[in-house]
Amino acid sequence: MSTYQIRSGDTITMDPSTLTNRAGATIDLTSATAQFIADDWTGTNVFTHSAVIANNTNPAQLKYTFVAGDTARKTTLRARWVVTFSGGAIETFPTAPDDLLLVVL
């Protein structure tokens, strides 16, 4: 499980995340769509927003820019990327139970 720290009220762009499958191979996101989702520890959704491909030369990288409401309160969230591929298949990254810890300081 990796941890990403951000200050309350910040609206910065996260460092791009490279998505890999369980075998460690990077994921091709060509023609896919993605969401960045964060829940509190009870499993209640705090926010869900569209993510963008961070680098057209490496389509396995996603990024997300926080909006003011995302970081309005100091908390720790479990976050993940949910990708819908062009054929309709859906996969969550990182694979469970290794969600990203999002710490709002």
PEMO-V699767 format. One record per residue. PHI is phi as a letter, one per 20 degrees, with the letter a starting at -180 (999 if undefined). Layout:
phi->PHI
phi->PHI
This chain:
phi->999
phi->d
phi->c
phi->c
phi->d
phi->b
phi->e
phi->g
phi->n
phi->f
phi->c
phi->e
phi->e
phi->f
phi->g
phi->g
phi->d
phi->e
phi->e
phi->c
phi->e
phi->f
phi->e
phi->n
phi->e
phi->f
phi->e
phi->e
phi->e
phi->g
phi->m
phi->e
phi->c
phi->b
phi->c
phi->d
phi->c
phi->c
phi->c
phi->e
phi->f
phi->e
phi->n
phi->f
phi->f
phi->e
phi->b
phi->c
phi->c
phi->f
phi->d
phi->c
phi->f
phi->e
phi->b
phi->f
phi->e
phi->c
phi->f
phi->e
phi->d
phi->d
phi->b
phi->b
phi->d
phi->f
phi->d
phi->g
phi->f
phi->f
phi->d
phi->f
phi->c
phi->f
phi->a
phi->d
phi->c
phi->d
phi->c
phi->b
phi->d
phi->d
phi->d
phi->d
phi->e
phi->g
phi->e
phi->o
phi->f
phi->c
phi->c
phi->d
phi->c
phi->f
phi->f
phi->f
phi->e
phi->e
phi->g
phi->f
phi->e
phi->d
phi->d
phi->d
phi->e
